[in-house]
Amino acid sequence: MFARDVGRLEKLKQTLHEAVRWIIVVLAFGIAGCILVRILHLVLPESWLWLDEPRIEEIDHLLLSGALGALLSRYISVAIPTRRNP
């Protein structure tokens, strides 16, 4: 393979890695927002609540499904190499 091709391939890998990192950051903020909304719906008076019961159940299902956590942990385990002591 030529040096230009290797450099181009490496640049593409870095770009994709950065895109995936930004997606993970956005997902993390979204999950944090869902947690915040759910906590607010637990502690605020009933007159201040803005979501109906089906929407709250959707948030509960999203937060408790475990699929998002599995996705994040799988990417993090691949992206962050583990150090092994010989």
CYANA upper distance limits for C-alpha pairs under 8 A (distance plus 0.5 A):
  1 MET  CA      5 ASP  CA      7.04
  1 MET  CA      6 VAL  CA      7.36
  2 PHE  CA      6 VAL  CA      6.93
  3 ALA  CA      7 GLY  CA      6.69
  4 ARG  CA      8 ARG  CA      6.59
  5 ASP  CA      9 LEU  CA      6.51
  6 VAL  CA     10 GLU  CA      6.59
  7 GLY  CA     11 LYS  CA      6.63
  8 ARG  CA     12 LEU  CA      6.71
  9 LEU  CA     13 LYS  CA      6.73
 10 GLU  CA     14 GLN  CA      6.73
 11 LYS  CA     15 THR  CA      6.67
 12 LEU  CA     16 LEU  CA      6.68
 13 LYS  CA     17 HIS  CA      6.56
 14 GLN  CA     18 GLU  CA      6.66
 15 THR  CA     19 ALA  CA      6.72
 16 LEU  CA     20 VAL  CA      6.70
 17 HIS  CA     21 ARG  CA      6.68
 18 GLU  CA     22 TRP  CA      6.73
 19 ALA  CA     23 ILE  CA      6.76
 20 VAL  CA     24 ILE  CA      6.71
 21 ARG  CA     25 VAL  CA      6.75
 22 TRP  CA     26 VAL  CA      6.66
 23 ILE  CA     27 LEU  CA      6.61
 24 ILE  CA     28 ALA  CA      6.54
 24 ILE  CA     72 LEU  CA      7.65
 25 VAL  CA     29 PHE  CA      6.79
 26 VAL  CA     30 GLY  CA      6.64
 27 LEU  CA     31 ILE  CA      6.59
 28 ALA  CA     32 ALA  CA      6.60
 29 PHE  CA     33 GLY  CA      6.55
 30 GLY  CA     34 CYS  CA      6.75
 31 ILE  CA     35 ILE  CA      6.71
 31 ILE  CA     63 LEU  CA      7.91
 32 ALA  CA     36 LEU  CA      6.65
 33 GLY  CA     37 VAL  CA      6.65
 34 CYS  CA     38 ARG  CA      6.60
 34 CYS  CA     59 ILE  CA      7.08
 34 CYS  CA     63 LEU  CA      8.28
 35 ILE  CA     39 ILE  CA      6.64
 35 ILE  CA     63 LEU  CA      8.18
 36 LEU  CA     40 LEU  CA      6.61
 37 VAL  CA     41 HIS  CA      6.69
 38 ARG  CA     42 LEU  CA      6.93
 38 ARG  CA     56 ILE  CA      7.72
 38 ARG  CA     59 ILE  CA      7.87
 38 ARG  CA     60 ASP  CA      8.41
 39 ILE  CA     43 VAL  CA      6.88
 40 LEU  CA     44 LEU  CA      6.15
 41 HIS  CA     49 LEU  CA      6.68
 44 LEU  CA     48 TRP  CA      6.90
 44 LEU  CA     49 LEU  CA      7.47
 45 PRO  CA     49 LEU  CA      7.53
 51 LEU  CA     55 ARG  CA      6.54
 51 LEU  CA     56 ILE  CA      7.03
 52 ASP  CA     56 ILE  CA      7.01
 53 GLU  CA     57 GLU  CA      6.70
 54 PRO  CA     58 GLU  CA      6.79
 55 ARG  CA     59 ILE  CA      6.92
 56 ILE  CA     60 ASP  CA      6.72
 57 GLU  CA     61 HIS  CA      6.55
 58 GLU  CA     62 LEU  CA      6.61
 59 ILE  CA     63 LEU  CA      6.60
 60 ASP  CA     64 LEU  CA      6.44
 61 HIS  CA     65 SER  CA      6.19
 62 LEU  CA     66 GLY  CA      8.45
 66 GLY  CA     70 ALA  CA      6.64
 67 ALA  CA     71 LEU  CA      6.67
 68 LEU  CA     72 LEU  CA      6.68
 69 GLY  CA     73 SER  CA      6.49
 70 ALA  CA     74 ARG  CA      6.48
 71 LEU  CA     75 TYR  CA      6.83
 72 LEU  CA     76 ILE  CA      6.58
 73 SER  CA     77 SER  CA      6.48
 74 ARG  CA     78 VAL  CA      6.89
 75 TYR  CA     79 ALA  CA      6.41
 76 ILE  CA     80 ILE  CA      6.24
 77 SER  CA     81 PRO  CA      7.37
 77 SER  CA     82 THR  CA      8.38
